[in-house]
Amino acid sequence: MKLFLVICLCSVLSVAVLAAETVYTNYDEVNVESMIMDDKKMKVIFDCIFDRAPCGDYQKLKDEIAQMVPTDCSECSPKQRAKYNLAKLMVAERYPKELEQVIKKYALKSE
């Protein structure tokens, strides 16, 4: 269960960057590594996801995370899935508490 939560939560953030080919096309060229390593950017993204601040440019990302996390990126292209998996791992390492919160917010809704 703990591993499932970590995987889902990781997918949330980076997640944000990867999505289904037909639905999630805006983030195909996003550099996941640099985004996740940017603490200021991730704070803005987390504040958006958790409704603590306006999303601005990250609203679409938030919407896509809400769709990606429950399905674990099942509608993603192979390239997007690879990016999604990388993002999950990086988020789990750098932002484990936030990842857990994302999973609670989105992944558990699908159960």
N, C-alpha and C positions, 0 to 999 in steps of 0.2 A: 504494500500500500504506500509506504514511504517513497519507494522508487517511482511509483506511478505519479505521485504528487510532484516529485522533483521533475520528472519528464514533462508533465503537463505544464507546470509553472514555467519551466525554461522555454517551452514553446510559446508561451504567452508573449514574452518580450521580444525576443528576437523574432520571435514569432512575428511579431508585428511586421516584420520585414518580409516574411515569406508567406505565400498563400497560394490558393488554387489558381491554376493557370487562367481559367476563364473568369474568375472573380477577382483574384489578387494579382493585378499586373503592375501596380504602381511601385512596388518595392523590389522588382526583379534586379535592378541595378544598384541597390543600396549595399554599401559596404557594412555588413553586419558587425564585423570585428571592431571597426572604428566607432560605430554607433554605440555599441555596448561598453566600450572602453571610455566613452565620454560621460563622466559622472553627471555633469550639468544637464546634458541632453536626456540622460536616463531619468533624472529627477523630474524633468518636465513631462516625460512620457508616463512615468509612474503616477504623477499627480493627475494627469489626464485620465489614465485608466481607472484610478480610484476616486474619480469625481471630486478631487480636492482643488482643482483649478481648471480654467477653460483649456480646451484642447488645441484650439487654433489649427495649425498645420498638421497636428497629429490625430485629428478626429477620425479620419479614414483608417488610420492605423488601429485606433481603438476599436472601431467597428469590425475590422478584419480580424483582430485578435479574438474578439467575441465569437467569431465563426470558426477560427482555426483551432483554438484550444479544445473545444468539446470533441472535435473530429480528429485531433492530433494530425492535422494537415493532410487528411486522407484525399482531398481533392487537388492537392498540389502536384505540379509537374516534378519530374526527378530533380531538376536543378533547384526548384523551390524547396523540395523536401530536404535536400542536402543542406541548404542554407538554414532551414528551420531547425534541423537537428543540431547544427553548429551553434545556432543561437540558444537553443535549450541548454546545451552544455555550458556555454559561457555565462548565461544568466544564472544558472544553478550555482556556479562557482563564485560569481561576483555579487549577486543579489539574492541569496537564498530566501530571506524573509519575504521579500517582495514577490518572488516567484510563488511561494506558498500562498500568499494573499491572492495572486492572480488566479491560481488554480481554484481556490475557494470561490472566487467570484464567478468564474466562467466554466471551468471543467465540471464542477459538481452540479451545475444547473442541468447538465445533460443526463444525469442519472435519474 
